[in-house]
Amino acid sequence: MPTRKTRLAKSKNNHWYIEFYATNPDTGEDQRFRRTFGLNRIEDLHDRETEARKILKQLPHKIKHGFPFVNVELRRQWHQALPYALSFKMRSDRYKTRVTYSSQIGIFEKYLRAKKLWHSNINDFTRVQAIEFLDHIEAERELAPTTVNNYRMTLRAVLNELVRREILENNPFSLIEKRKETEKIRRALTDYEKKAIISYAVDHDKTLLLAISLVYYTFIRPVELRRMKVKYIDLQKGIITMPGKITKNKETSHLTIPDQLTKILSSFNIQEWDGEDYIFGAGMKPAPKKCGHHSISRRHLRACKVLKNEKVLNNTEGIQLYSWKDTGAMDYVSLGIPMNELMEHLRHKDLSTTQQYLNSFAEVNENIKTKAKRLI
């Protein structure tokens, strides 16, 4: 941004103008401008001086946002501001993230157009109007509270790009309370269900066995499995390094490999695979290209369907690939793993998050069940 001084100038014949410099976005070079901004139409010199000082105060902000090459006021209208803000989020290297932002912002744009707000000033859009939009999509699209909350987070994140650039004064989606979500139907597996699915994987789908083992022992999220490369696993050190570019929270993590998992990984001769390959690549085998977005989860779903059809499993409701993370956590608790160590392995920020996570799974307390005193 130009550092040369913006100043009020007066010619010999008392013609007033403001001189300023701005960087041409096409050439990258500073250009000098002399604009009157209508000052000479103000006859009273005191009023003219007041107006000039007002313009001088506002001008640096306008230049920062593209003036005079860009109409700053137009940029504060939804039809320019929203695509501009979205463009920053679309730089993500995660395909699913880009699809989510594009889809949900597209629905918000459709709503603004329907309400004749597409060419209105973004700073006139209130918190009440933001709530009305969320109410609208919940009713019109029959969305669950969890999905409505996702829209709220998406819009808050996108519009924060405008707040950071001082185009939007206040984000109308920032102070909206999160809607109460229904409890997740995902559940941990029983010992019998664990043995049944593992037995199927050993006999029919070794790739699924590898995926289950990584989720169960290290709590790697299913979405992260697809992004994992062979080189992230160091069997000699007993560590899996999860770079921030593939994790949910975008922070690098180092996960301990339990001895039992080391045996499983060694049985796959994983140390001989190409380090640059994705573990779950195209065709669900080590490859330079990732597998499909839902390939791993679908393999697990298929296994559960087969076992249910063969009447090996009676009830598969709530059993997902992610269930192995929940099951692993509960098994670590039963083994007496300290809560602070479990928190680190789960990659939680604090103990309260870990406790809340564990409380979400209904488990029978054997001490209470078996040791309560007889009343009658």
N, C-alpha and C positions, 0 to 999 in steps of 0.2 A: 504494500500500500504506500502511496506517495507520502513523503515526509515534508515536502515543501509547504510553506505556510499559506493557508487560505486567508485572504484579506479583502477588506472593503476598500475600493478605490474610487476616487472622484476626479473627473477630468476638469480641464480649465473652464469649460462652459457649464460646470456643475452637473455633469452627467454621471450618475452613480452606477457602479457595477461591482460585482464580486469576482475576484480572480481566484481560481483554484486549479489544482492538478489532479488528474485521475489516470489510472493505468488502463490502457486499452487492452481488453481481454484477448483480442486477436493478435496483437503484435507484442504485448508485454511491455510496451514503452509508455512512459508518462506523457500525457498531453496537457497543454495548458488551455483553460477555458475562461472566458469572460462573459458572464451572464448578468443581465439586469434584474431578473426575477420580478419584473414589474415595479421596481422601486421608484422609478422616475414618474410613475403615475400617481404617487402619493405626494400631494402638494405640501402638507404640513411637514416641515423638516424634522420635528421631534418624533412624529409618528413614523417618518421614513427611517430615522435612526433606530427606532425600536424594532421595526420590521427587519432591518438589516442585521441587527444583533441576533434576532431569532433565527434567521436563515443561516448565519455563521455558526450558530450552536448546533443546528440540525444537519448541516452539510457533511461533516465528517462521517456521521452514521450512514447517510445516504450513499456517499462515495464508497464506503466499506461494502455496501450491498449492491454495487454495480452502477450507480448513477455516474455520469449521464448516459452510459451505454445501455443500461437496463432501466426500464420503468419500475422504480422501487415500489410504487403504490400497486402496480399490477402484480408484483411478486407477493404482495400481502393478500391477494385474492386466491381463493381455493384452487382455481383452474391452473394457476402457475405454482403456487406454494406446495401443493400436495405432491405433484410429480417431482418437484425439486427435492423435497424431503425424502421421498421414496428412493430417489436415485442413489442416495448415500447407503441405504440399507441393501440395495440390490448389488452392492459390491461384494457381498458375502460370498465366500467360496463354497458355501453349503447349499446345494440345490434345493433341499426341502425348505430351508429358511427363505430362499428367494421366492419359491412357489407360494408359501404361506403369506408373506408380505404382499406379494402381487395380487393374490386372490382377495384377501381381506380388505386391502386398500381399494381394490376395484369395486367391492360391494359398498364401501363407504362413499366412494365417488358417485355411484349410482343413486344412493340415498340423497346426497347433496343436490344432484341434478333434479331429482323428483321434487325436492323441497324448494327449488329455485334459489339455491344458495351457492351454486357452483362459481358464480362470478361475484360473490360477496366477500367482504373483508374477513379474514380469518380471526382477527381480534374481536370481532363482534359475535363469534360463536361461543356460547356460554356452556357452563357445566351442566345446566338443565337440559340444553339441547343435546349434549353428549349422552346424557342418561336416556333421553328420548330415543336416540339412535340405537342404543343397546337394547332398550325395551322393544323397539321395532323389530330388530333382527331375531330376538328371542321368540317373539310371537309369530312373526311372518315366516321365518325359516325353521320354526320349531326346534330351536337349539337348546342343548343342555347348558346348565349354568357354567360348566367347565369351559365350553366352547365360547360362551359370551365373555368369560374372563380372559380367554385368549385374544379375542378381538380388542378388549380393553387394553391389554398389554401391548399388542401390536400398534395400536393407534397412539398410545402414550410414547412408545419408543420412537415411532416415525416423527411425531410432532415435536419431540424433544430436540430433533435435529434443527428445527426452526427456532426453538427457544435459544439454543446454543448460539445461533447466528443472529440473534436479536431481531428476528423477523416476527416471531410470535411472542407476545408479552407473557402470557400465562397458558400453560397446557390445560385445556378443559377436561382431559381424561386423567389427570394426575391425582385429583382428590376424590375420585369416585371409589366407593368401597367395593371390595371384591364380593361377588355373589356367592352365597353358600352353595357349595358343591355337594352332590350326592356322593356317598362313600363308594370307593372303587370296588368293583366286583372281583378284581384279581385277588388271589389267595395263595397262601403257601401250600405245599404238597404234603400229604401224609407219607409215612414211611413206605406203605404199600404202593402208593402212586409213584414215588421216587423209583422204587425197584422195578416197577412195570415199564416205565418209560425208558429208564437206563438200559434195561434188558433188550427192549425193542431197538434202541439206538446201537447197541453193541452188535446185534445180529443183522440189522438192516440199514443203518445210516450212521456211519462213523463220523461223518462231517457234523451231524447233529450232536453226536456225543461230544465232540470238541467244543462246539458252541455252548452246550449246556455246562460243561466243565468250567469254562472260563467265566460264565455268568455266576455259577454256584460258588466257586471258590474265591473269585476276586471281585465280584459285584460289578463287573464291567457291564454297562448298559447295552441292550441289544443294538441300539443305533450306533454305538461306538464300535461294536464288533465288526461291522461292515467297513469301518474306516481303518481298522488295525492292519499294520504291516508286520511281516515276519520279524523285522529288525527291532521291533519294540520289545520283543521277548528275549531276555538274557538268562538262559538256564544256569550258566555258571555262577552268576551273582544272585540268582533267585529273585530277580526283579522284572516287572513289566513296567516300562515307561510309557505313559500316555501323554503325548504332546498336547499342548493347549489347543492346537488347531483341530483336534478330533474330539475333545471332551465337551460335555454339556456346558460346563461353566467356563470353558476356554482357558483353564489353568492346567499346567503340566502336573501330572501326578505320578507317583512311584508306588506300585502295588507289590506287596510281598507274594511270592508264589509258594503256596503250601507244598509240602513234600508229596502229598497225594496227587496234586496237579502236575508236579514235575514228572512223576512216573507216567501220567497220561500223555503229556506233551512229548516226552521222550519216545513213547511207543509210536508216535506219528513221525519220528525222525525229523522233527521240525527244525533241528539245528542244521540240517542239510538243505533246507529250502532256500530259495533266493530271498535275501533280506529285503529287497525292494518290492517283492510281491505282496499283494493283499492276502491275508490268511484266508478270507472268504471272498475269493475273486470270482470272476465270470465263470459260470458253470459250477459254482459252489466248490471251487478248488483253488489252490494258490495260483494267482494270476496277476498280471500288471494292471488289470482293470477290475474295479469293485463289482461285486454281485449286485443284483437288483435290490431296491429299497426294502422290499418285504420278503426277500427270498429265504432268509434264515427263519423268520417267524412262521412263514408258511410251512416250512419243513417240520417245525414243531407242532403246528396245528394238524398237519396231515398225520403225524404219528399218533396224536391224541384221538383223532377220528378213527383210525384203524383199530386202536386198542378198545375204543368204545364199541365199534361194530362187532368186534370179536368177543365182546362182553368181558374183557379183561378189566376194563374200568367201567364203573357204573355211572359216575357223574364227573364230567370234565368241565363243568361250568366254572369259570374263574381261573382255569389253568392256562397260563400263558408262558411264553419263554421267560418273561420277566419274573414269573413266579419262582424261578430257580434262585434269583437274587434274594427274594423274601425268605425262601426256604433255607438258603445258606446262612442268612442272618440269624434266623431262629435256632439253627443247629449250633452256630458259634456261641449263642447265648447259653444253650443247654450244656455246652462244654465248659462253661465258666470263663470265657474270654472276657477280660475287663472291658467295661463300657467305653473307656477312653480309647482303647486299642481298636475296638469295633468301630467307633466313630471315625477314626483315621482311615480304616480299611473301606468304610462306606463313602469316604470323601465328604463327610458332613462338616459343616463349619463349627458346630457346637453340639454339646451333649443333649440339649433340649430337642434338637432336630432328630437325633438318633432315637431318643426316648419316644418322641411322638411317632416316628416311623414304626418302631416295634409295637407300640400300643395299637396300631391300626390292624394288627392281626390277632384275631381271637384265639387264645391258647388256654388250655386247661392248666391251672396251677396245681401240680401234683401234690405239693405239700398241703395246700388247703383241702384238696380233694380227699386225701388219705389220712391226714393227721388231725382233723377237727375232732374235738371231744364229743362223746355221745351225750345227747340231751335227754332222750327217753329210752 
